[in-house]
Amino acid sequence: MPWHESLSVGIAQIDEQHKEWFRRAENLFEAGKQGKAKEYIGEMLEFLDRYTKKHFADEERYMQQIGYPGLDEQKKAHAAFISQLAKLRDDYESSSGSISVIIAANKIVIDWLTKHISNLDRKIGEFVRSK
């Protein structure tokens, strides 16, 4: 699923980081279509681990700066996703790159991104615009 303007939060830094997530997810999907997902998934999980933590820290710092009232809810959602990623990474390493783990990775990333952005992150932009 490519990035779509309907997923824009309206905050440039956050939108750019979300777009990078979607680019990586698209790369995973393309690798799967070419039969190369097994090689790419390790790299994708490594990227997600690093980038997700950086993005969440940036996003939480921004929410704190603007006095966003939904910060605690966001922190809980972020912690849950980091936990999901850790489990996915463990599953990948213990299964030696099973196709089911690759499918789960793609599904988790896309589902979480679209739901989280549409439901929680969009509210940050709405809060900023209402001030």
Protein Blocks (a to p, Z undefined) as FASTA:
>chain_A
ZZdfklpgoiaklmmmmmmmmmmmmmmmmmmmnopmmmmmmmmmmmmmmmmmmmmmmmmm
mmmmnopaklmmmmmmmmmmmmmmmmmmmmmmmnnopaklmmmmmmmmmmmmmmmmmmmm
mmmmmmmmmZZ
